[in-house]
């Protein structure tokens, strides 16, 4: 459906540490990291795309989150949603919605919302029934 998602950040090392931590439980692997650019990208194992990338804005202006924009990550289990949410909030994320069922989306839709340290809105969701 898409090639990549790219989010701007202000502090590369802070963002790299944050995303390295929260993407690990989702089994996304680091594809590249170039601190001198700065940028880094993650992907699913054995897939070249899609990628999730963090970077400083190319134009040199400050990174700002978009109003109405959100990046959502797929979790295999509801427990992964809980784990990522707890981990994210423990390392600087701000909650935008605790983990729970969202039946208005789908009957088994389970998700959590939070903002990264740069204010980008993130979502982790599982569409499977409880184990």
Residue, then its C-alpha position, 0 to 999 in steps of 0.5 A: x500500500x505504501x513505500x514508507x512513512x517518515x516522521x520528523x524529529x528534533x533530537x535524533x539520538x532521543x528519537x532513535x532510542x525511543x523508536x528502537x525501544x518501542x519497535x522491538x516488541x513489534x519485531x521491526x528490525x533496523x534497516x539503516x541508521x546514518x547518524x550524520x544525516x541524521x536518519x534511521x529506518x525500520x522494517x519487517x523481517x524479510x520485507x524490503x518495504x514498507x519502511x518506517x523512517x525518522x529524520x531531521x527535516x530536509x529543509x533544515x526547519x524544525x520538525x513539527x507534528x501534523x494536525x490530524x496525522x497519525x502513524x499506526x503500527x500493527x501488533x500481533x497480540x493485545x499483549x504487544x499493544x499493552x507492552x508497547x504502550x507501557x514502554x512508550x509512556x515510560x520513556x517519554x511518550x504522552x498518552x492519547x488513549x490507554x489500551x482497550x477495545x475500540x468496537x466502533x472500529x471493528x468488534x475485535x479492534x484493540x489499540x492504544x494511542x500516544x505521542x512520541x517525544x516530538x509530539x507525533x501521534x502514534x497508534x498500536x493496534x491488534x485486530x485479532x480476538x483475545x487469545 
